[in-house]
Amino acid sequence: MANLFMTNEELGKKDDDHKRTKIPPIRSSQWNAARIPPRKTLKRLAIALTVAIFVYLFIHNIPTDNPIRDHRHPVYRPASAQHPSNAPSIPKLNPNRPWKPPTKPETAKQKPKPIPEVDPRPVPDVGYNGPITFPNLAVSLQAIYETQGTSPTNKNILFATSSLKSAAKLLPMACQMGTELRSYVHFALMSRSDIDMEQLQAINGIDQSCQIIFHDARLDKSTESTKTRLSKGVSRAFHHVQTYMHPQAVLVDASGEEEEYFLPAARAQASEEGFPLIELPKGAQKHLAWMTKLDSASLAAWNKVNVEIMVYASTGTSGSLTRLLKSLSAADFTACAIPHLTIELSHDIDVATTQFLQKFQWPPSRAYNPTHVRQLTLRHRIPRKSLTEEESSVRFLESFWPADQHSHVLVLSPNIELSPRFYHYIKYALLEYSYSVPATMQQWDSRLLGISLELPSTHPGDALKPFSPPAASKKATAAQQQKKTPTDNNTPFLWQAPGSNAVLYSGQKWTELHKLVSKSLEFLHQQQQRASTTNPALNFFTQKQISKHYPSWLEHALRLARARGYFTLYPSPQTARNLATVHNELYRGPEEYRSSDAGSGSDSGSRNELGKQKDEISLSPGSLLDSLPAGGNLVPFGDMPLLDWEGRATSLAEVDRGAGEYVDEFRRAVGCGKLEKGKSQLGENGEGEEDEENILAKGVRKGGVDNLFCTR
């Protein structure tokens, strides 16, 4: 056994530290080599196999639906995304069974918002963002010097777009406007598309006959540019256009087809540069086709015009008022913003009217009104007694005062029913006869008192006397024959007699009417204190020229028209069918005259007579342009027949002569002498030598209402 173990000093050394001896060790003949028991080997193999199986199962069942987390940045989960551990699992949907949401518990106050599937990170604005240059714009802008683009006032109109879909909508309108030859029509493309301009014209059927001047206002590398660069390009393009073109109006598509960067940039630049921006709504090509017939001066005033609607509802007109308001709600106001509506109510309001007004919405619910502002004013009268003529006139006229020279008022009677297209005619006629180049050069606006929507069937002086519209003037007939258009009597006309059923009154004339009524009432109060029964002034003001079937304020409007040489525009019979109709079956006379007519029963009798006078006009479903003479163009004032206040055919010179005679009669009634010749007749400077007829006419128009009363 000694040979099997090392000595004590050799303990801890390895066998390789010893030198091998050549003499083999002597072994006992009875020794056997040590062996590991077989049971220990099997145990180790079993443990290794168990560990391998555990590792395999752990790796195989690792969850793979968790995103890889970047431990360098914290992850914040929204509160709505937290899912409690004890929440039930989401059941799988059965495709053969419709899914129903779980019943909402009574204690829950609000339903949690669903987690949006959109990536919360903003989409990067990738693309070219270099310096802004316009390779093709300078050439076309420098070539339009003949259009006087460097002058702030010219005849340039611009259509601008960034979308090819919008271009398909604007180009037909631009072509129609160009063929009218009233303006220089331009079209600017500010798109990211690289389509050729000639190809764009060919696709939309545009040729040389359209009279359109095209401008390629696209950036270099527009297809690769970022939205930020495209937006800045739109602003810079409008700046260059304003410098070299000075468009009187810029028309863009606002139906939702434009690129998202275009309209905000166009609005911001229009506010900065000061050019009018007309945003055309959906369906403008069909509903606003009449605007292509306006000139540049009229389109420049598109956004300036402001109209308010005023309805005077007297006692007993509940059914008529409801019909009128329903027709107002059904009207098409795509030509402008919804106008403000004021309803004057009497002291006695029936239950039906109260219930209807509680549910009545203005603007209508279908109209675009993002701010949800109610533009409705209800005025209820406190005194229960019937109004006198003076009280009725004052209360009605005080309901409106123009904010500026572009503010106008539409007066509506409850007996009126309006066509859905009535407001298109109002804006078309107002822009043409008050703002166009011919209107300003020939001073049509200085003569125009109002624009009527209905064709009167009786004379205002005698409500039982039928009225027939005049035939076309000789000048208009000759013009139709020269253009080889069929001649007919479908013509509008001018009449000195104002209306009260459905008339748009000019804001400037309304202020003159206020002053006339104020001075007249002041003078009457002074005369009544003298208690003279033979006072000629009282006889002059109490003598009525307007029938009692019309409101008392209309008498003051007639005096203003006679003294100043004003007239009202009335539509042709065919056009009137597309605007408004008067219903006489529910007619009620003015409140201020009912007490005087109650004893004689003339109110009910005249109501029956009015119903028998003429059949009511049925509203036509046709388009507005088809009902207008001369192919949809408005007839110039010089081609219209002119009637004096009594309904007789007259001329402008006779109107001026009659105005001078009426001023003298008015001044004599109030105790004043004639106007001094050569002083106030010619206005401020008193220059010029003309005959007395023209001097009186011009003096009345320039001097104003102050010339009707004594200067003290």
Secondary structure, 3 states (H helix, E strand, C coil): CHHHCCCHHHCCCCHHHCCCCCCCCCCCCCCCCCCCCHHHHHHHHHHHHHHHHHHHHHHHCCCCCCCCCCCCCCCCCCHHHCCCCCCCCCCCCCCCCCCCCCCCCCCCCCCCCCCCCCCCCCCCCCCECCCCCCCCHHHHHHCCHHHCCCCCCCCEEEEEECCHHHHHHHHHHHHHHHHHCCCEEEEEECCCCCCCHHHHHHHCCCCHHHCEEEEECCCCCHHHECHHHHHHHHHHHHHHHHHHCCCCEEEEECCCCCCCCHHHHHHHHHHHHCCCEEEECCCHHHHCHHHHHCCHHHHHCCCCCEEEEEEEECCCCHHHHHHHHHHHHCCCCCCCCCCEEEEEECCCCCHHHHHHHHHCCCCCCCCCCCCCCCCEEEEECCCCCCCCHHHHHHHHHCCCCCCCCCEEEEEECCCEEECCCHHHHHHHHHHHHHHCHHHHHCCHHHHEEEEECCCCCECCCCCCCECCCCCCCHHHHHHHHHCCCCCCCCCCEEECCCCCCEEEECHHHHHHHHHHHHHHHHHHHHHHCCCCCCCHHHHHHHCCCCCCCCCCHHHHHHHHHHHHCCEEEECCHHHHCCCEEECCCCCCCCHHHHHHHHCCCHHHHHHHHHHHHCCCCCCCCCCHHHHCCHHHCCCCHHHCCEECCCCCEECHHHHHHHHHHHHHHHHHHCCCCCCCCCCHHHCCCCCCCCCHHHHHHHHHHHHCHHHHCCCC
